[in-house]
Amino acid sequence: MAAETSAGYARTKYQHWVDANGDCRDTRAEVLVAESQAKTTDGCTIKTGRWFSYYDRRPGPLAPTSTFHLVPLKESWDSGGKRWNSDTRSRYANDLRDARTLVAVTDNVNQSKSDRDPAEWMPTYGKCLYVRQWTAVKTRWGLTVDRAEKATLIKMAAGCPNVTLKVTKAAIVKSSGATSGGTSGTAGGGSLDDRFDYCYQAKEHGYGPLLSGQRPRVRLVHRQRP
C-alpha cells in the first residue's frame, strides 16, 4: 500500500496499440479477435464480430465496443509506473500475455470509469470478476494500491467466492536500470524473473551463463581481437 501521485503523467509516455508480431493488427485489434464470440473479419482492421461487455452485460457488434486497460494507464503511472523505463511502460500498455490486462467492453461504460480505481468506480455487473482482474493485474505488474483502494478491494472480495489467483509476474525495468519481477506464482507471493521468454533471446542480448529457473546476472561483452 502506498500513496499515489499523478505528477508527470502523460499518456504519450506509454506507447500503446503497437503491432508487436508484425501481422498488421495492433494490440487493440488482437484483443477484439481474441474476445469475439463470432468470427471476425480477416485483415488488419476488425470490422465485424460480436462481443460481450461484462461491465454492463451488453452484447454488441464492434461499434459500441472497444479495447481498454482494466487498470488504466494513469492509474498504473500513479501506483508505480512512473518509475518504469519506456520499454516496460510499452509492454504494460500492450500486454497480451495476460488476458486480464486488456478487456473489450462497451465504450460509454468504460468512459464513465475513466481513470478511477475500485474505490471510486465499480461496474454494475461482474464486481467479483472485476476485483479479481484488478488484483491480478496490479500483482503482475508490481503496482501498489492506496488506502481507500485496498479497503474497497478487501470489502468487495469478502462477498466473492474464495479463489486462488494465478499470476505470471512481468519483468519490471525501472528508469534507473534496476529490474524486478518474477515468472509465476500466486497473488502476494514472490518469484523469479526473466527479461526474456527463451534462453536464446537472452544469449542474443549477451547475457549468460544461463541456468534453468535463474535470472541471467552476468552480461557477456564480446570484443573483437586486434
Secondary structure as UniProt FT lines:
FT   TURN            7..8
FT   HELIX           11..13
FT   TURN            20..21
FT   HELIX           27..35
FT   STRAND          51..53
FT   TURN            54..57
FT   STRAND          58..60
FT   TURN            63..64
FT   STRAND          65..69
FT   HELIX           73..78
FT   TURN            79..80
FT   HELIX           81..83
FT   HELIX           86..93
FT   TURN            99..101
FT   STRAND          102..106
FT   HELIX           107..113
FT   TURN            114..115
FT   TURN            118..120
FT   HELIX           127..140
FT   TURN            141..142
FT   HELIX           147..157
FT   TURN            158..159
FT   STRAND          166..167
FT   STRAND          172..174
FT   TURN            175..176
FT   STRAND          179..180
FT   STRAND          185..186
FT   TURN            187..188
FT   HELIX           199..204
FT   TURN            205..206
FT   TURN            212..213
//
